[in-house]
Every structure is written in structure tokens, then in C-alpha cells.
Amino acid sequence: MPRTGPPGRPPQPAAGAPQGPPPPQAWGPPGGPGDGGGYASPIPVVRTHLGHAIASEWTKIRSVRSTVWTLGIMFLLVVGIGFLTALGLSGDDDGYVDMPLLGGGLFGLMLGQLAIITLGVLVITSEYGTGMIRTTMTACPRRGRVLLAKGLIFFGLAFVMTTAACSLTALINSALLGGQTVGPDQYVPENLRESVQDGELVATGGEWLGATVGAGLYVALLGLLSLAVGAMLRHSAGAITTMMGVVLLPLVLALFMQGESLRDVQEALLEYSPLNGLASLFHMPMQGEGDATGWPLLGLLALVTAAALAGAQALLAKRDV
């Protein structure tokens, strides 16, 4: 039985009796009021910022197999088809004069961009498919920060890899097709006459910039647009199919619009199609002026991508994961 003390004092436990939990004030932080030697985490608590989200997204994107496969396929298509095109044109004395010296890089990139589009979708939809998105949003409740980090990491990676592939292809085309003479009586298209110097077809500075940096920016923006569409649809197959339609459908529809009444619509579809924007960067426009450079269409694509990212952010903040 507990011993009783003088009046006014709480009863004291008997000797050997089990002790109860310490008073609440003993649970405070060490060194604080009522320090009773409570638990202190050895991990310092710091305020998170965008750099932490970027580091997390970089770890995820470089550690999954889809990144290696899609980027590897893109690189192989761009460089491989570009090399085969240049090799085929190098056997013809005057066949390559019908297009810019670096134009052969376009054909591989038209296929390689599909790999970048697929990767852009998978960057976010794969987390919805596996349920990993719940862990991501728990670790970083600011959803806009997550989307921004994913966009920055993906865009940087896609731009660097695509530009590297396009630059290597441009060097191959220049090595295999450069140095061949253009005869004085040989027909040269009007948009290529400035590229003929001292009887040789060369690549101007604008052509080098468009076929390397411009093409890399264009494809990376298409991939970023795919990421935004993936964030809105949250389904891999649906987002990839949607982006394939955005890239290919305008050109396919234009091919079937042969009537005179549909001529204006056909020209608009060709001029503003993503494939025409990419071809214009190689100075090979499908529609519009022959000297089109593609940079205005690149700016238009940037505006569309920014609007899609804004819509994805609004839906991400509104919907539950």
C-alpha cells in the first residue's frame, strides 16, 4: 500500500513499486524547461527548397531504365539515319544540292523526337501508375515545386542529349558531303544560293545553329509539352497517344485536303504543324517561305508549352493524387 505523508502532500509510492510515466514537462527538448533527457533526433531539421526537389528528380530520372532506353534509341535513330542519309547522298554528284548541307539530320530527328516525347510523358505518368506520386507529394507538399523540378531536370537532359545527337549528325553530314564542287551550270534552289561559296555548297552559321541548338530546343520543348500533357491526363498511353496526334495529325490531315475550298486550311495545317517547325530549322520548310528559319515557330511552341504547364499546375493543385 502507498505510504501516506503529512496532509497536503501527494501520496508517495511504496519502495519497489513500478514507476509511472514522467511528467509531461520531462518530454520537452533537451536543454529546455523541464528537460528530462527526452529523445532528440540526430538528423538536423532544415527548410526544404527547390534544390532538394531537383536533386530528388535527378536521382529518379537517372535511376530508371526508361531513361536509358528512350535516350539511347533517340541517339541511335538521329545519328544512324543521319549517317545513312549522308552516305547515300555522297554517292551522287549533284543530289545533295537539292537540300541544305546539314538537311540530312532532319530525317533521323523526325523519328528520334518520338522517343523524347515518350520519355517526357513517362517522367510523371509512371509515378501515377505505380502510386509513387503519393510518396513524392508527401515528401514535397508544394506540388508546383514538384512539377517545376521535373520540368527543369527533364528539359535540361532532353536538350543536352538531343543537341549532342544533332551536332554529331551535322558533323557527319559536313564531313561526307562537304568539299564537293557545284558546277556553274548546275541548278541550285533559290534558298540555297547563299550557301554556295567558291563553287562549293557549305553550311552557313545560321544553318549550323538551327540544325544543332535550334533542333535541340525544339525537341526538348516538345518533350516538356508531353510532360505537361502527362500531368493533366495522368495516364501513359493516353498522354503518348495525344502527343503523337499533336505531332503527326496536322500533316496527315493536310495530305488528304486536296479540294480548292480547303486550300487555306491545308496550308495552315502544314505551316503550323510541329514537323514543319522542325524542318524549317534545317532550312527545309514544308510550307511557307523557302527561307523560313523555324525560329518563330519555336517561339510559338514555347508559348504553347508554357500555357500547358500552367494548366497542368492548376489541375495538380486542384485534384487529389
C-alpha positions as CSV (number, residue, x, y, z in Angstrom):
1,M,0.0,0.0,0.0
2,P,1.2,3.5,-0.8
3,R,2.5,5.4,2.2
4,T,0.7,8.5,3.2
5,G,2.6,11.6,4.2
6,P,1.6,14.7,6.0
7,P,-1.5,16.4,5.0
8,G,-1.1,18.5,1.8
9,R,1.5,16.2,0.2
10,P,0.7,13.7,-2.5
11,P,0.9,10.1,-1.6
12,Q,4.3,8.5,-2.1
13,P,4.7,5.1,-3.8
14,A,5.9,2.3,-1.8
15,A,9.5,1.1,-2.1
16,G,9.9,-1.2,-5.1
17,A,6.6,-0.2,-6.7
18,P,6.8,0.4,-10.6
19,Q,7.3,3.9,-11.6
20,G,4.7,5.7,-13.7
21,P,5.5,7.8,-16.8
22,P,7.4,11.0,-16.2
23,P,5.5,14.2,-16.0
24,P,4.8,15.9,-19.4
25,Q,7.3,18.6,-18.8
26,A,10.1,16.0,-18.9
27,W,9.3,15.3,-22.5
28,G,10.5,18.7,-23.8
29,P,13.5,19.3,-25.9
30,P,16.9,18.9,-24.3
31,G,18.1,22.0,-22.6
32,G,14.6,23.4,-22.4
33,P,12.2,23.8,-19.5
34,G,11.6,20.5,-17.8
35,D,14.5,18.7,-19.6
36,G,14.2,15.2,-18.5
37,G,16.6,13.7,-21.0
38,G,14.0,13.1,-23.7
39,Y,14.7,11.9,-27.3
40,A,16.5,14.2,-29.7
41,S,16.6,13.5,-33.4
42,P,20.2,13.2,-34.7
43,I,19.0,14.4,-38.2
44,P,19.0,18.2,-38.3
45,V,15.7,19.8,-39.4
46,V,16.2,22.2,-42.3
47,R,13.8,24.1,-44.5
48,T,13.4,22.5,-47.9
49,H,13.8,24.4,-51.1
50,L,13.7,23.9,-54.9
51,G,17.2,22.5,-54.9
52,H,16.1,19.5,-52.8
53,A,13.3,18.7,-55.2
54,I,15.7,19.0,-58.2
55,A,18.1,16.6,-56.5
56,S,15.3,14.1,-55.9
57,E,14.0,14.3,-59.5
58,W,17.5,13.9,-60.9
59,T,18.0,10.8,-58.8
60,K,14.7,9.3,-60.1
61,I,15.2,10.1,-63.7
62,R,18.8,8.7,-63.9
63,S,18.0,5.6,-62.0
64,V,15.1,4.2,-64.1
65,R,15.6,2.0,-67.2
66,S,13.2,4.0,-69.4
67,T,15.5,7.0,-69.4
68,V,18.4,4.9,-70.7
69,W,16.3,3.1,-73.3
70,T,14.5,6.2,-74.7
71,L,17.6,8.4,-74.9
72,G,19.6,5.6,-76.4
73,I,17.0,4.9,-79.1
74,M,16.8,8.6,-79.8
75,F,20.5,8.9,-80.2
76,L,20.7,5.8,-82.4
77,L,17.9,7.0,-84.7
78,V,19.2,10.5,-85.1
79,V,22.8,9.6,-85.7
80,G,22.2,6.4,-87.5
81,I,19.7,7.6,-90.0
82,G,21.6,10.9,-90.5
83,F,24.7,8.9,-91.3
84,L,22.9,6.6,-93.8
85,T,21.3,9.6,-95.5
86,A,24.6,11.4,-95.8
87,L,26.3,8.2,-97.1
88,G,23.6,7.8,-99.7
89,L,23.8,11.4,-100.9
90,S,27.6,11.3,-101.0
91,G,27.5,8.8,-103.9
92,D,25.5,11.2,-106.1
93,D,27.5,14.0,-107.7
94,D,24.7,16.6,-107.5
95,G,21.9,15.0,-105.5
96,Y,22.8,16.8,-102.2
97,V,22.4,20.2,-103.9
98,D,18.7,19.9,-103.7
99,M,18.7,20.5,-99.9
100,P,21.0,22.2,-97.3
101,L,24.3,20.5,-96.5
102,L,23.0,19.7,-92.9
103,G,19.5,18.8,-94.0
104,G,20.1,15.0,-93.8
105,G,19.9,15.3,-90.0
106,L,16.2,16.1,-90.2
107,F,15.1,12.6,-91.2
108,G,16.5,10.8,-88.1
109,L,15.3,13.5,-85.8
110,M,11.7,13.2,-87.1
111,L,11.7,9.7,-85.6
112,G,14.0,10.4,-82.7
113,Q,11.7,13.1,-81.3
114,L,9.1,10.4,-80.6
115,A,11.4,8.9,-78.0
116,I,11.8,12.2,-76.3
117,I,8.0,12.7,-76.3
118,T,7.6,9.3,-74.7
119,L,10.1,10.0,-72.0
120,G,8.5,13.3,-71.2
121,V,5.2,11.6,-70.6
122,L,6.7,8.8,-68.5
123,V,8.6,11.2,-66.3
124,I,5.3,11.9,-64.5
125,T,2.8,9.3,-65.5
126,S,5.0,6.4,-64.4
127,E,4.6,7.7,-60.8
128,Y,0.9,7.8,-61.1
129,G,0.9,4.2,-62.5
130,T,3.0,2.9,-59.6
131,G,1.5,5.0,-56.8
132,M,4.9,6.6,-56.2
133,I,3.3,10.0,-56.7
134,R,1.8,9.8,-53.2
135,T,5.2,9.5,-51.7
136,T,6.5,12.3,-53.8
137,M,3.7,14.7,-52.8
138,T,4.1,13.7,-49.2
139,A,7.8,14.5,-49.2
140,C,7.1,17.7,-51.1
141,P,3.6,19.0,-50.4
142,R,4.2,22.0,-52.7
143,R,3.0,20.4,-55.9
144,G,4.1,23.3,-58.1
145,R,7.7,22.8,-56.9
146,V,7.5,19.1,-57.9
147,L,6.3,20.0,-61.4
148,L,8.9,22.7,-61.8
149,A,11.7,20.4,-60.7
150,K,10.5,17.6,-63.0
151,G,10.3,20.1,-65.9
152,L,13.8,21.6,-65.3
153,I,15.5,18.2,-65.0
154,F,13.8,16.7,-68.0
155,F,14.2,19.8,-70.2
156,G,17.9,20.1,-69.4
157,L,18.5,16.4,-70.1
158,A,16.5,16.3,-73.3
159,F,18.1,19.4,-74.6
160,V,21.7,18.3,-74.0
161,M,21.2,14.8,-75.4
162,T,19.3,16.0,-78.5
163,T,21.7,18.8,-79.2
164,A,24.6,16.3,-78.9
165,A,23.0,13.9,-81.3
166,C,22.2,16.7,-83.8
167,S,25.7,18.1,-83.6
168,L,27.3,14.7,-84.2
169,T,24.9,14.2,-87.2
170,A,25.8,17.7,-88.6
171,L,29.5,16.9,-88.3
172,I,28.9,13.6,-90.2
173,N,27.0,15.4,-93.0
174,S,29.6,18.1,-93.2
175,A,32.4,15.6,-93.5
176,L,30.7,13.3,-96.1
177,L,29.1,16.0,-98.2
178,G,31.4,19.0,-97.8
179,G,34.1,19.8,-100.2
180,Q,32.1,18.7,-103.3
181,T,32.0,21.2,-106.1
182,V,28.9,22.7,-107.6
183,G,29.1,23.2,-111.4
184,P,28.4,26.6,-112.9
185,D,25.6,25.2,-114.9
186,Q,24.1,23.1,-112.2
187,Y,20.7,24.2,-110.9
188,V,20.7,25.4,-107.2
189,P,17.4,26.2,-105.5
190,E,17.0,29.9,-104.6
191,N,17.0,29.3,-100.9
192,L,20.4,27.6,-101.2
193,R,22.2,30.1,-103.4
194,E,23.7,31.9,-100.4
195,S,25.2,28.6,-99.3
196,V,27.2,28.2,-102.4
197,Q,30.6,29.7,-101.9
198,D,33.6,29.4,-104.2
199,G,31.8,26.6,-106.1
200,E,31.0,24.6,-103.0
201,L,27.9,24.0,-101.0
202,V,28.7,24.9,-97.4
203,A,26.7,25.3,-94.3
204,T,26.2,28.8,-93.1
205,G,26.3,29.8,-89.4
206,G,22.5,30.1,-89.3
207,E,22.2,26.6,-90.7
208,W,24.6,25.2,-88.1
209,L,22.7,27.0,-85.3
210,G,19.3,25.8,-86.5
211,A,20.4,22.2,-87.1
212,T,22.0,21.8,-83.6
213,V,20.9,24.2,-80.9
214,G,17.6,25.1,-82.6
215,A,16.6,21.5,-83.2
216,G,17.6,20.5,-79.6
217,L,15.4,23.3,-78.2
218,Y,12.5,22.4,-80.4
219,V,12.5,18.7,-79.5
220,A,13.1,19.4,-75.8
221,L,10.1,21.8,-75.8
222,L,8.0,19.0,-77.4
223,G,9.1,16.7,-74.6
224,L,8.2,19.3,-72.0
225,L,4.8,19.8,-73.6
226,S,4.4,16.0,-73.3
227,L,5.3,16.2,-69.6
228,A,2.5,18.8,-69.1
229,V,0.0,16.7,-71.0
230,G,1.0,13.7,-68.9
231,A,0.4,15.7,-65.7
232,M,-3.0,16.6,-66.9
233,L,-4.1,13.2,-68.1
234,R,-2.2,11.1,-65.6
235,H,-2.2,8.1,-67.9
236,S,0.8,7.0,-70.0
237,A,-1.0,5.5,-73.0
238,G,-3.5,8.4,-73.2
239,A,-0.8,11.1,-73.0
240,I,1.5,9.4,-75.5
241,T,-1.3,8.9,-78.0
242,T,-2.4,12.6,-77.6
243,M,1.1,13.8,-78.3
244,M,1.5,11.6,-81.3
245,G,-1.7,13.1,-82.6
246,V,-0.4,16.6,-82.0
247,V,2.8,15.9,-83.9
248,L,1.6,13.8,-86.8
249,L,-2.1,14.5,-87.3
250,P,-1.8,18.0,-88.8
251,L,0.4,16.7,-91.6
252,V,-1.7,13.6,-92.2
253,L,-4.9,15.7,-92.4
254,A,-3.2,18.2,-94.8
255,L,-2.3,15.4,-97.2
256,F,-5.9,14.4,-97.6
257,M,-7.2,18.0,-98.1
258,Q,-6.9,18.3,-101.9
259,G,-10.0,20.4,-102.6
260,E,-9.7,24.0,-103.6
261,S,-12.1,25.1,-100.9
262,L,-9.8,23.5,-98.2
263,R,-6.6,25.0,-99.6
264,D,-6.3,27.7,-96.9
265,V,-6.9,25.1,-94.1
266,Q,-4.4,22.8,-95.7
267,E,-1.7,25.5,-95.9
268,A,-2.4,26.5,-92.3
269,L,-2.1,22.9,-91.0
270,L,1.2,22.4,-92.9
271,E,2.7,25.7,-91.9
272,Y,2.0,25.4,-88.1
273,S,2.5,21.7,-87.8
274,P,5.3,20.6,-85.4
275,L,7.1,18.8,-88.2
276,N,7.2,21.9,-90.3
277,G,8.7,23.8,-87.5
278,L,11.4,21.2,-87.1
279,A,12.0,21.1,-90.8
280,S,12.3,24.9,-91.0
281,L,15.1,24.9,-88.5
282,F,17.0,22.8,-91.1
283,H,16.0,25.4,-93.8
284,M,13.7,22.8,-95.4
285,P,10.2,24.1,-94.7
286,M,7.2,22.1,-95.9
287,Q,5.1,25.2,-96.2
288,G,5.7,28.9,-96.2
289,E,8.6,30.9,-97.5
290,G,11.6,29.0,-98.7
291,D,13.9,31.0,-96.5
292,A,12.0,30.3,-93.3
293,T,14.3,29.6,-90.4
294,G,11.9,28.0,-87.9
295,W,12.7,30.3,-85.0
296,P,9.2,32.0,-85.0
297,L,7.6,28.5,-84.8
298,L,10.0,27.7,-82.0
299,G,8.7,30.7,-80.1
300,L,5.1,29.7,-80.7
301,L,5.9,26.2,-79.4
302,A,7.4,27.8,-76.3
303,L,4.2,29.8,-75.6
304,V,2.0,26.7,-76.1
305,T,4.2,24.7,-73.7
306,A,4.1,27.4,-71.1
307,A,0.3,27.5,-71.3
308,A,0.1,23.7,-71.0
309,L,2.4,23.8,-67.9
310,A,0.2,26.5,-66.3
311,G,-2.9,24.3,-66.9
312,A,-1.1,21.2,-65.5
313,Q,-0.1,23.2,-62.4
314,A,-3.7,24.4,-61.9
315,L,-5.1,20.8,-62.2
316,L,-2.3,19.4,-60.0
317,A,-3.2,21.9,-57.2
318,K,-6.9,21.2,-57.5
319,R,-7.1,17.4,-57.8
320,D,-6.2,14.8,-55.3
321,V,-3.3,12.5,-56.0
